[in-house]
Amino acid sequence: AALLTTLSLAAFAGVDVNKASQAELEAVPGMGPALTTRVMDERKKAPFKDWADLIQRVRGIGEGSAARLSKGGLTVANAEYKPAAK
């Protein structure tokens, strides 16, 4: 029950990619173990500045998946994903 409560609160508050544990990242819909590992490996090199930085540095995250992950509660520097104006 405690884990469920923690995961519910994490989804409600947003899961910051620079601060979240592996379990918290994997709780975000669309973040499986392989993607989470790639995110955490890149995060060890330097924190992600913004969504564009995350998209550029992590294979498997593009604009479409960034939008889905953000909708699922993932944030970068506490910010939701907003597509670049074209």
C-alpha positions in Angstrom: 0.0 0.0 0.0 2.9 2.4 0.8 4.4 1.8 -2.6 1.1 2.4 -4.3 0.7 5.7 -2.4 4.2 6.8 -3.2 3.7 6.0 -6.9 0.4 7.9 -6.9 1.9 10.9 -5.3 4.9 10.8 -7.7 2.6 10.8 -10.7 0.5 13.6 -9.2 3.5 15.8 -8.3 5.4 15.0 -11.5 8.6 12.9 -11.7 11.6 15.0 -12.4 14.1 13.2 -14.6 17.0 14.7 -12.8 15.9 13.7 -9.3 13.9 10.5 -9.7 15.1 7.0 -8.7 15.0 4.2 -11.2 11.8 2.9 -9.7 10.1 6.3 -9.9 11.2 6.7 -13.5 9.9 3.2 -14.4 6.6 4.1 -12.8 6.0 6.7 -15.6 3.9 5.1 -18.4 6.2 4.4 -21.3 9.5 4.4 -19.3 10.6 0.8 -19.3 13.9 -0.6 -17.8 16.0 0.0 -21.0 14.9 3.6 -21.5 15.3 4.3 -17.8 18.9 2.9 -17.9 19.8 5.1 -20.8 18.3 8.2 -19.0 20.2 7.4 -15.8 23.5 6.8 -17.7 23.2 10.2 -19.4 22.1 11.9 -16.2 25.4 10.7 -14.5 27.3 12.8 -17.0 25.3 16.0 -16.4 21.8 16.9 -15.4 19.4 17.5 -18.2 18.9 21.3 -18.8 15.5 21.0 -20.5 13.4 18.7 -22.7 15.5 19.5 -25.8 18.6 18.4 -24.0 16.9 15.1 -22.9 15.7 14.5 -26.5 19.1 15.1 -27.9 21.1 13.0 -25.4 18.8 9.9 -24.9 18.2 7.5 -27.8 14.6 6.5 -28.0 13.1 9.8 -26.8 11.8 12.0 -29.6 9.2 14.8 -29.7 6.3 12.3 -29.7 7.5 10.2 -26.9 8.5 13.3 -24.9 4.9 14.5 -25.2 3.6 11.1 -24.0 6.1 10.9 -21.1 5.2 14.4 -20.0 1.5 13.5 -20.1 2.4 10.5 -17.9 4.0 12.8 -15.3 7.7 13.1 -16.4 9.2 16.6 -16.0 12.6 18.0 -16.8 13.7 20.7 -14.3 10.2 20.6 -13.1 8.8 21.6 -16.5 6.3 19.8 -18.6 7.1 19.1 -22.3 6.0 21.9 -24.7 6.7 21.2 -28.4 8.9 23.8 -30.1 7.0 26.3 -32.2 7.3 25.7 -35.9 
